[in-house]
Amino acid sequence: MAQAFVSARVVTPEGIRAAAVLEAEGVIHRLCERGEIPSGYAVRDFGELPILPGLVDSHVHINEPGRTEWEGFRTATRAAAAGGYTTLVDMPLNCLPETTTVPALEAKRQAARGKCFVDWAAWGGVAGDNADDVVPLAQAGVKGFKCFLIYPGCEGFQMVTREQLERAAPHVAQTGLPLLVHAELPGPIEAAASALGGADWRRYETYLRSRPDEAELSAIRLLLGLCRKYGFRLHIVHLATALALNDLRDARQEGLPVTVETCPHYLHFAAEEIPDGSTLHKCAPPIRSRDNREGLWDGLRDGDIDLVVTDHSPCPPELKRGESGRFDQAWGGIASLSVALPLMWTGMSARGFSLSDLARLMAEKPSALAGLDRRKGKIASGYDADLVVFDPEAEIEVSADVLHTRHRISPYVGKRLRGKVIASYVRGKTVYAEGSFAEEPSGVEV
Ligand SMILES: [Zn+2]
């Protein structure tokens, strides 16, 4: 049955307005005034509660097939639905096989079938010497490519050297798809390691010093040069250093096709506040200083950072090495699909950002990065009816049972946050409402 989703605050690309969002067969066909809803529509009236476009997370490690004991399609997409995300784009690593060939992509599709509570898509990998797999992967439907300039922290997915990247770059450019890069170079990290000597690896400061800003800066400069040379669309994933913002701004002013993301953990935490031994905070690049964090917020405000995505990267609790608290031995990754929306709104509302900014940074722009911008990421005619009802005035305290991930560990447990996801709809279907999930997964690959 056709539905009308009604609110005094519908967050559209043109602004926030009172409207009824008319949905039929999973698609928004138009917006109208509340009094103009045609007969035959089931009305869902949310009063003053804002309706946002379903969030799109273009940086998620679902880890299935192969490491389903770390996460998996069922658990990740449930956490997503509870968090207001209606589309995930899966990273090509930490799963086995890694998504670096067409058969591996097919294995992933097989693994996802019948398990997804929200829609999903796949990134492919540029890894080692697989340049010849780039065009076939694009033809098979990946949305773009991810590569690492440094060891990715996990056996299997290979980093690329400059030479390997230069072999793959023309193929990527030919596809017109973006190249997403983990931008840290090994040189500055190796230099930092030898300077650390016998430092105490339980201290957060040791970990921070082991991955200096210079590793990100030098990688970004290398990548901007290759972008200029080969003309591929460059996307910098999880920018952690605000020191790179000038270079990135200059590159864009020059006309290079560059986009940039950062993540909630870089915008929420500060190195000064991370307790020694708290390996739940380990991720790479690392969470940096308080001043740096505010620099990243400035980057968001000025438009130098395009989007915010989670880099949801869970692991079994024992891999966090909680008993030793050693940052050098712990898995790097922070999972936040189910809490990223209130987490971001807490920081955004305190700094004068609006719900429109949130929709742009967490739905519209990630959707565009993945080439889904004709059907995902906006409340507009012709778009999928992916909607989130959000209470921006509510307060929540994060507890393990609201994480919904396979492993309920998080540095956010105990945090008081502003904003609460009330319900999520994917193509008009309720996937999450007030703590309950749809009985059957109905997410599809898009
Ligand atoms: Zn990642």
Residues whose N, C-alpha, C, O or C-beta is under 5 A from the ligand:
A	BS01	ZN	D311
